Amino acid sequence: MGIDVTGHKIAILGGGQLGKMLCQAGSRLGLDIIVMDKDTSFPCATVCPSYFCGDIRNYDDVMAFGQKADIITIEIEDVNVKALEELEKQGKKVFPQPSVLKVIKDKGLQKMFYEAAGLPATSFGLYKDRQEILDSVHNGSLSLPFVQKVRTGGYDGRGVQIVRDTDGLKLLMEGPSVVEEVADVSCEISVIAARTESGEVTVFPAAEMEFHSGANLAEYIFAPSGINSETASEAARIAVMAAQKLGIVGLLAVEMFVTGDGKVIINESAPRPHNSGHHTIEACVTSQYEMHLRAILGLPLGNTELIMPAVTVNLLGEDGHSGTVRYNGLEEILAVPGVYPHLYGKKETRPFRKMGHVTIVNKDLRKAILTAKMIKETLKITTSCQSHW
């Protein structure tokens, strides 16, 4: 039996844009949702009337907040897992489970999980600090090029450094790290899986990601992806296997590389709604946000079918602009059919900060791509002392 949503309260740790869109999806289902983050400047505060100020990394704050709800979930991994473990012991439903969060939060544990589960991923090594990486390069046990990822705390392109040559060694980051080989990547895709407590699993069709070279952030998301049906089936199989092996309840976004010889390997995963699934709001029968709520509530999982091809443009703060945000070109893009802007409501912009996204739907994916390129050139996020409105 699933959980009766009537009278049950869902607590979301994290007040960012993913939480905002979870709240919007929950509103359609009449769910009672509360949110906590540091202050009311976060996007969630504009849509959630039951918004609490507190530190999601602080044990006491998370414990106190968790007592207010029956089901606790997240929109970002950087939360106090010890508090979530204690809340789970007290009988609270915590999804994704703290045991899953422990694995995903630490990229080293994540890589070891893939290896133990027999899931295809890039080869890797674990290093305690920057100096150990340098020593390994100098003694010949580690070869260039490689990718360094700090094990904890990295997000939105931070905490990742591609080292291509000896000059790049100057950019090595401090702290415990995963070092991976540089894969022969033909394209990068994402498959979002949803799993219920009873073990029911479904996946969204693979989406293809194109990254911003300077910010290491996805700039465009294309759905459907350009991969063939055989590769798509393999990617879906891997995502389902990862979700089942983890035993996760909720969403698992699995980012993957398709190599030059057609193999599919995991890059990394996220146990929550994901940037690569924004298009599902307009382009799929069920959005990833509604799907996450269905999964953690034990409700029937929705239809993941793509209704219409879509492209998502991530809106990043312009380089060289920090301060009060101004959106330039919004009127122009609103005049274009099939264009759906999502501005997150962040008051301050900075270079490459995620400020929103725009989804374009069109029966012809090529036309949607052309519109997306136009939007990228037209809608600029800069600064202004005066409101654009």
Sequence and secondary structure as in RCSB ss.txt:
>XXXX:A:sequence
MGIDVTGHKIAILGGGQLGKMLCQAGSRLGLDIIVMDKDTSFPCATVCPSYFCGDIRNYDDVMAFGQKADIITIE
IEDVNVKALEELEKQGKKVFPQPSVLKVIKDKGLQKMFYEAAGLPATSFGLYKDRQEILDSVHNGSLSLPFVQKV
RTGGYDGRGVQIVRDTDGLKLLMEGPSVVEEVADVSCEISVIAARTESGEVTVFPAAEMEFHSGANLAEYIFAPS
GINSETASEAARIAVMAAQKLGIVGLLAVEMFVTGDGKVIINESAPRPHNSGHHTIEACVTSQYEMHLRAILGLP
LGNTELIMPAVTVNLLGEDGHSGTVRYNGLEEILAVPGVYPHLYGKKETRPFRKMGHVTIVNKDLRKAILTAKMI
KETLKITTSCQSHW
>XXXX:A:secstr
     TT EEEEE  SHHHHHHHHHHHHTT EEEEEESSTTSGGGGT SSEEE  TT HHHHHHHHTT SEEEES
SS S HHHHHHHHHTT EESS HHHHHHHHSHHHHHHHHHHHT  B  EEEESSHHHHHHHHHTTSS SSEEEEE
SSS  TTTTEEEE SGGGGGG   SSEEEEE   EEEEEEEEEEE TT  EEE   EEEEEETTTTEEEEEEES 
SS HHHHHHHHHHHHHHHHHHT SEEEEEEEEEETTS EEEEEEESS  GGGTTHHHHBSS HHHHHHHHHHT  
     BSS EEEEEEE  TT  EEEEEESHHHHHTSTTEEEEE   SEE TT EEEEEEEE SSHHHHHHHHHHH
HHH EEEE SS   
